[in-house]
Amino acid sequence: MAQMILAPAITRWLAEHSGPAPAGSEWRLALSGATLADVLAALFECYPGLRGYVLDERGVLRHHVVLFIDGRALPHSQDFGLALSEASEIYLAQALSGG
């Protein structure tokens, strides 16, 4: 199973919007799926409210969110059909913004 790692900012958001959760620390979740789309679907099945925080109404990654697959940033234009291995690590974080 691929490992989904949720950054502390994401876990804080979950704690505020999805009920009790250990906020402020990274979470590691083992999620099954052959593609990134499959793994994201499994994540959103566990935490439905997270879908609207991560994806916009077109199903595209929001600008304030970044995904890293095995240490490489996923371009916002990337198709979620990207194949994953059992050893893949997906890191979901809130991107820095401001001036």
C-alpha positions as CSV (number, residue, x, y, z in Angstrom):
1,M,0.0,0.0,0.0
2,A,1.2,3.5,-0.8
3,Q,1.9,5.8,2.2
4,M,0.0,9.1,2.3
5,I,1.7,11.5,4.7
6,L,-0.4,14.5,5.8
7,A,1.6,17.6,6.8
8,P,0.8,19.2,10.1
9,A,-1.1,22.1,8.5
10,I,-3.4,19.6,6.8
11,T,-4.0,17.7,10.1
12,R,-4.8,21.0,11.9
13,W,-7.4,21.7,9.2
14,L,-8.9,18.3,9.7
15,A,-9.1,18.8,13.4
16,E,-10.9,22.1,12.9
17,H,-13.3,20.9,10.2
18,S,-13.8,17.1,10.6
19,G,-14.0,16.6,14.3
20,P,-11.6,15.1,16.7
21,A,-8.1,14.5,15.3
22,P,-4.6,14.7,16.6
23,A,-3.8,18.2,15.1
24,G,-0.3,19.6,14.6
25,S,1.6,16.4,13.8
26,E,2.2,14.5,10.6
27,W,-0.1,11.5,9.9
28,R,1.0,8.5,8.0
29,L,-1.9,6.5,6.3
30,A,-1.5,3.3,4.3
31,L,-3.9,3.6,1.4
32,S,-4.4,1.2,-1.4
33,G,-4.6,2.2,-5.1
34,A,-2.7,1.6,-8.3
35,T,-2.8,5.3,-9.3
36,L,-2.7,8.7,-7.5
37,A,-6.4,9.1,-8.3
38,D,-7.1,5.8,-6.5
39,V,-5.1,6.8,-3.4
40,L,-6.8,10.2,-3.3
41,A,-10.2,8.6,-3.6
42,A,-9.3,6.4,-0.6
43,L,-8.2,9.4,1.4
44,F,-11.4,11.3,0.6
45,E,-13.5,8.3,1.5
46,C,-11.9,8.4,5.0
47,Y,-12.1,12.2,5.2
48,P,-14.8,13.5,2.8
49,G,-14.4,17.2,3.9
50,L,-10.8,17.2,2.8
51,R,-11.8,16.8,-0.9
52,G,-12.9,20.5,-1.1
53,Y,-9.8,21.7,0.6
54,V,-7.4,19.8,-1.7
55,L,-9.3,19.9,-5.0
56,D,-11.3,22.6,-6.7
57,E,-14.8,22.2,-8.3
58,R,-13.1,20.8,-11.4
59,G,-11.2,18.2,-9.5
60,V,-7.9,20.0,-10.0
61,L,-5.4,20.5,-7.2
62,R,-5.9,23.8,-5.5
63,H,-3.1,26.4,-5.6
64,H,-2.6,26.4,-1.8
65,V,-1.9,22.6,-1.8
66,V,1.1,20.7,-3.0
67,L,1.7,17.0,-3.5
68,F,5.1,15.3,-3.5
69,I,5.4,11.8,-4.9
70,D,8.5,10.0,-3.8
71,G,10.1,13.3,-3.0
72,R,9.2,15.1,-6.2
73,A,6.7,17.9,-6.5
74,L,3.7,17.1,-8.6
75,P,3.0,19.8,-11.1
76,H,-0.5,21.3,-10.7
77,S,-1.2,20.3,-14.3
78,Q,-0.4,16.7,-13.7
79,D,-3.0,14.1,-14.4
80,F,-3.9,12.0,-11.3
81,G,-3.7,8.8,-13.3
82,L,0.0,8.6,-12.4
83,A,0.9,5.0,-11.6
84,L,2.1,4.3,-8.0
85,S,4.1,1.4,-6.6
86,E,3.4,-0.3,-3.3
87,A,6.5,1.6,-1.9
88,S,5.3,5.1,-3.1
89,E,5.1,7.9,-0.6
90,I,2.7,10.8,-1.2
91,Y,3.2,13.9,0.9
92,L,0.3,16.3,1.1
93,A,1.1,19.8,2.3
94,Q,-0.3,23.3,2.3
95,A,1.9,25.4,0.0
96,L,3.4,28.6,1.4
97,S,2.0,31.8,0.0
98,G,2.2,35.5,0.7
99,G,4.7,38.2,0.1
